Amino acid sequence: MVKLGSFINEERDENTKVIYHTYHGTKGAEYDNVAIIMEHSFGGINTGRDKFKKYFSHIQSSPEEQHQNLQDTAYKEQLENTQNLIYVACSRAKKNLRVLYLDDISNIRAGISQLFDRIDQFN
C-alpha cells in the first residue's frame, strides 16, 4: 500500500501500481484499497453545488422534513443521483475503504455516521 504523501510526491518504486479515477469512472471496477475524497463544493452546473453536504444533511433530517423535501421532483432526483454516486464509489473497495472529507463536517456528522461506522475528525 502506498501512503498518500508518498503518492502525491511520487515516491514509489516501479512495482507499485496506483490507480485513480473520478467518481464516475469506477462503475463495475473493484480494488483492494480505495480512498475517496469528498468536499462540500463537489458538483457542477447541472448537479448543483454542495452535492454531498446536501445529501448528508437530508439523511440526518427528521422523517417529516425528508418527506416534505422529497415532494420536489428535482430535489428527489438530485438526492438519488448523489446516493448512487456514493454507492458506486464506496462499493469499489474489496478490503479497505477510507473517505477523506476535506471540509468541516460538524453540521453533517450525524448524516455521515448513518453511512460510515467510524469517523475520525482532524482539526
N, C-alpha and C positions, 0 to 999 in steps of 0.2 A: 504494500500500500504506500502511496506517495502522500506525504504531508502537504497540506495546502500551500504553505510557504515555499516549500521546495518546488511544487508545481509552478507557482507564479514566477519564481526565479529561474525556472527551467533547470533545476539542479537534480537531474536523474540520469541513470545510466541508459545505455541503448536498449536494454532488455525491458525497461519499464514502459508499459503502454498505458497512456492516459487518454481517455475518450471523453469528449464533452459535446453536449447537444443543447439546443434550445428546448423549451418545454414541448413544443410541437413536434420535434424531430425524434422522439423516443418511442412512439407508439409501436408496440409489439416487441421491442428490444428488452433484454434482461442483462443485468450486470451484478456481480457480487457486491460491489460497493457503489453507492450512489450518494452524491452530495447535491442538494438543491438549494439554490439561493433565491430568496423571496424578499420583496420590499413593497411598501405601501403603493408606490407610484407605478407599479407594473400595470401595463395596459396601454392601449393606443387610442386613436381617434374612434375606431369602430367599437372597441370594447369598453371604453371609458377608463378613466384613471382610478387608482386605488382599488384595483380588482380584488386583491387578496384581503385588504383591510375591510372592504365591504362584505366579502363573504364571511370572514370570521366574526364580524360584527353581527351579521344576520344570524348565524347559528348559535350565538350566545344570547340572542334576544329572547323575549318571552314568546310562548306559543301564539298568543294573541297577536303580538306585533308581527311575528313571522307570517301568520295567516293574512293579516291586513296587507303587508308588503307584497305577498305573492299574488294578490289580485291584479297587480300591474304586470301585464304580459312581458313587457321589455325587461323589467326587473327580474322576473322569474327566469326568462331566457338567459340573462346575464349570469344569474346565480348558478344555473345548471351548467353553463359553459365553464365557469370557474371551478365548479365541483368536478367536472370531467377532466379539466386540465390538471388539477391537484391529484386526482386518481391516476391519470396516465403517468405523471412524473413520479409519484410515490410508489407505484406498483412495479417499477423497473428494478427495484432492489431485491436480490435473492438472499443476501446475508445482512448487510449493514446499510441503513438509511440515516442520513443526517441532514437536517434542514437548518440553514443559516438565514435568519430573518434579520435584515440589515437595519430596520427601524425599531423604534421603541414599541414594544408590544403590550405595554401596561393596559391600554384600553381594549385590547382584543385577546388578552391572555386566556380568558375563560373559553372563548371560541376555539382557540388553538389547542387548548387542553382537551377538547372534545375529539380531536383527531390524533393527537400525539400523546403518548404515555408520559414522556419526560420532557420538561422544559428547563433548560439552563439559561439564565439570563445574565448577561455580562454588561456592565456599565462602562 
